[in-house]
């Protein structure tokens, strides 16, 4: 028996998140999480980026820009169905996945190495501890 595993495209995942979200706030949070997952490689980085205010502010600013563009496009086409409006919205915000603030992400993912000294009678031992915060 052959098993085929297919990976959903980001736009398909966005459509699924949009359709499954019970309200706008839950979709926005899912969108934020999905974007953060796309710019990180492990759970530690994901947590740091999720909690970073600067990256979040950048993301919200870019999201507003894409939403304005979507609203401008919708003004051009009156009488379209709600389903078509939703698809256009998804295509507009999908552009966020090709953008990222490199310097803000580097700062968010930065781990600080702090030297620490341990005192043993007659010896001074120095070692580095990586600060995860």
TORLODO-574223 format. One line per field, with one value per residue (C-alpha): residue in three letters; x, y, z. Coordinates in Angstrom, 2 decimals, padded with zeros to 5 digits. Each point is the difference from the previous one (the first is absolute). Layout:
REM TORLODO-574223
midren = c(ALA; ...) $
x = c(X; ...) $
y = c(Y; ...) $
z = c(Z; ...) $
This chain:
REM TORLODO-574223
midren = c(UNK; UNK; UNK; UNK; UNK; UNK; UNK; UNK; UNK; UNK; UNK; UNK; UNK; UNK; UNK; UNK; UNK; UNK; UNK; UNK; UNK; UNK; UNK; UNK; UNK; UNK; UNK; UNK; UNK; UNK; UNK; UNK; UNK; UNK; UNK; UNK; UNK; UNK; UNK; UNK; UNK; UNK; UNK; UNK; UNK; UNK; UNK; UNK; UNK; UNK; UNK; UNK; UNK; UNK; UNK; UNK; UNK; UNK; UNK; UNK; UNK; UNK; UNK; UNK; UNK; UNK; UNK; UNK; UNK; UNK; UNK; UNK; UNK; UNK; UNK; UNK; UNK; UNK; UNK; UNK; UNK; UNK; UNK; UNK; UNK; UNK; UNK; UNK; UNK; UNK; UNK; UNK; UNK; UNK; UNK; UNK; UNK; UNK; UNK; UNK; UNK; UNK; UNK; UNK; UNK; UNK; UNK; UNK; UNK; UNK; UNK; UNK; UNK; UNK; UNK; UNK; UNK; UNK; UNK; UNK; UNK; UNK; UNK; UNK; UNK; UNK; UNK; UNK; UNK; UNK; UNK; UNK; UNK) $
x = c(000.00; 001.42; -000.57; 000.25; 000.53; -000.76; 000.94; -002.64; 001.01; -000.04; -002.95; -002.02; 000.90; -001.08; -003.33; -000.48; 000.86; -002.35; -002.89; 000.47; 000.38; -003.16; 000.77; 002.42; 002.21; 000.66; 000.90; 002.39; 001.72; 000.23; 001.40; 002.60; 001.02; 000.19; 002.16; 002.31; 000.37; 001.00; 002.92; 001.37; 001.69; -000.56; -002.38; 002.35; 000.21; -003.76; -000.64; 002.42; -001.50; -003.58; 000.81; 001.91; -001.94; 002.04; -000.56; -003.70; -000.36; 001.73; -002.30; -003.15; 001.14; 000.65; -003.31; -001.86; 001.73; -001.15; -003.52; -000.16; 001.08; -002.71; -002.62; 001.13; -000.31; -003.47; -001.14; 000.82; -002.16; -003.44; -002.46; 002.48; -000.98; 001.20; 001.97; 001.87; 000.66; 001.47; 002.21; 001.27; 000.72; 002.00; 001.99; 000.77; 001.20; 001.92; 002.57; 001.07; 001.71; 002.49; 000.91; 001.91; 001.96; 003.45; 001.56; -003.00; 000.00; 003.73; -000.53; -002.95; 001.94; 003.22; 001.33; 002.29; 003.06; 000.86; 003.26; -000.47; 002.62; -000.07; 002.18; 001.74; 002.50; 003.29; -001.40; -002.14; -001.91; -001.73; -002.54; -002.70; -003.71; -002.35; -002.87; -003.21; -001.96) $
y = c(000.00; 003.37; 003.05; 003.43; 002.98; 003.39; 003.27; 002.69; 003.26; 003.07; 001.45; -003.21; 000.06; 003.64; -000.84; -002.84; 002.22; 002.69; -002.42; -001.76; 003.13; 000.69; 003.74; 002.58; 000.10; -003.72; 000.22; 002.89; -001.97; -003.08; 002.19; 001.48; -003.48; -001.36; 002.93; -000.38; -003.70; 000.86; 002.21; -002.24; -003.38; -001.28; 000.42; 002.29; 002.45; -000.26; 000.98; 002.90; 001.37; -000.47; 002.00; 002.79; 003.27; 001.59; -002.92; -000.05; 003.74; -000.45; -002.90; 001.94; 003.00; -002.18; -001.81; 003.35; 000.96; -003.23; 000.42; 003.54; -001.32; -002.65; 002.64; 002.14; -002.98; -000.80; 003.55; -000.67; -003.13; 000.53; -002.83; -002.83; -002.89; -000.31; -003.10; 001.95; 002.83; -002.51; -001.53; 003.45; 000.80; -003.22; 000.76; 003.51; -001.04; -002.92; 002.59; 000.26; -003.36; 001.45; 002.86; 000.01; 002.56; -001.59; 002.34; -000.27; -003.78; -000.18; 002.07; -002.13; -003.25; 001.29; -002.05; 001.75; -001.84; 001.04; -001.09; -001.46; -000.63; -002.84; 000.20; -003.12; 000.41; 000.93; 000.17; 002.33; -001.80; 001.99; -001.49; 001.35; -000.44; 000.81; 002.18; -001.24; 003.14) $
z = c(000.00; -001.02; 002.20; -001.51; 002.23; -001.45; 001.54; -000.15; -001.57; 002.22; -001.85; 000.51; 003.69; 000.23; -001.62; 002.45; 003.00; -001.27; -000.52; 003.35; 002.14; 002.01; 000.16; -001.39; 003.11; -000.10; -003.70; 000.67; 002.74; -002.25; -002.80; 002.38; 001.19; -003.54; -001.16; 003.01; -000.72; -003.56; 001.15; 002.77; 000.05; 003.53; 002.93; 001.96; -002.90; -000.52; 003.62; -000.20; -003.21; 001.24; 003.13; -001.76; -000.07; -002.80; -002.36; 000.90; -000.68; -003.36; -000.86; 000.90; -002.05; -003.04; 000.51; 000.03; -003.27; -001.64; 001.37; -001.43; -003.38; 000.19; 000.87; -002.96; -002.33; 001.33; -000.76; -003.64; -000.13; 001.47; 000.20; 000.60; 002.24; 003.58; -000.96; -002.68; 002.47; 002.45; -002.69; -001.00; 003.66; 000.38; -003.17; 001.24; 003.46; -001.49; -001.11; 003.65; -000.35; -002.46; 002.36; 003.24; 002.03; 000.08; 002.57; 002.35; -000.30; 000.73; 003.14; 001.06; -000.48; 001.59; 002.91; 002.39; 001.30; 003.54; 001.60; 003.45; 002.64; 002.47; 003.06; 001.19; 002.87; -001.61; -003.59; -002.05; -002.76; -002.75; -002.36; -002.31; 000.44; -002.85; 001.13; -001.61; 000.75) $
